[in-house]
Amino acid sequence: MFKKNSLITRIAIGKIIGLFFGIIGFALLPYIVPEIDPFFRFGILFWYATLGAIIGVFGVFTYHPILKLPFPWWFRSFYLGAWMNFVLTLFTYDILQDMMIQIFGEDGLLQSPFWMVLDGAIAGLIIGYFATKFGGEGKDIIEEE
């Protein structure tokens, strides 16, 4: 009746861990950059929850659907986290640029907003690990009645 490994469990774990990352960002951003826009803070909160859900959903694919190559959890999670934060960086480039300059300075090593891509990759790996460990992966997580 209750299946330990399921797609719903995987998505829920991904969303919870993503929400945890979002709450950390939401709480710390005003201390790092005091004049940050509240909409950006809420965007970060919901962005990471959505990232967790996407990583959870993609746990069904253990092989690339077109190339027929193995698609292990660590590659899937790393790639999705990096890709989604790359898209976030493209949408919010100006805000992230100002934020990084305020944090690291005008000539700082880490002033590029594209460091968010690495942040997303690491968050993706953490989300993917726990989602796979507690929610399973592959076609066997799809509940068939």
C-alpha positions, 0 to 999 in steps of 0.5 A, spaced: 500 500 500 505 505 501 511 505 497 517 507 500 520 509 493 515 514 489 515 520 484 511 524 489 516 522 495 522 524 491 519 531 489 517 532 496 524 531 498 526 535 493 522 541 494 523 541 502 530 541 501 530 546 495 525 550 500 530 550 505 536 553 501 531 558 499 529 560 506 537 561 507 537 565 501 531 569 503 534 570 510 541 572 509 540 577 503 538 583 507 544 582 511 549 581 505 546 587 501 541 591 505 538 595 500 536 588 496 529 588 493 524 584 497 521 581 490 528 578 489 528 575 496 521 572 494 524 570 487 530 566 490 525 563 496 521 560 490 526 559 485 530 554 489 523 550 491 522 550 484 529 547 483 528 542 488 521 539 484 524 539 477 530 535 480 525 530 483 521 530 477 527 528 473 529 522 477 525 518 473 530 518 467 536 514 468 538 514 461 538 520 456 532 519 452 535 521 445 542 519 446 541 513 450 547 514 455 547 513 462 544 519 466 546 518 473 543 522 479 549 526 480 550 528 473 542 529 472 542 534 479 549 537 477 546 539 470 539 541 472 542 545 478 547 549 474 542 550 468 537 553 472 541 558 475 544 560 469 537 561 466 536 565 473 543 569 472 540 571 465 534 574 468 537 577 474 543 579 471 543 586 473 541 585 480 546 579 481 552 584 478 550 589 483 550 584 489 556 581 487 560 588 486 557 590 493 560 583 496 566 582 493 568 589 491 569 592 484 576 588 482 574 582 486 575 575 484 568 573 485 564 579 482 561 575 476 554 573 477 555 567 473 558 564 480 551 563 481 551 557 476 556 553 481 551 555 487 546 552 483 550 546 481 552 544 488 545 545 491 542 541 485 547 535 487 545 536 495 538 536 493 539 530 488 543 526 493 537 526 498 531 525 493 535 519 490 537 516 497 530 517 500 525 517 494 529 512 489 530 513 482 528 510 475 522 507 472 520 503 478 518 510 482 512 511 478 506 508 481 502 503 477 495 501 479 
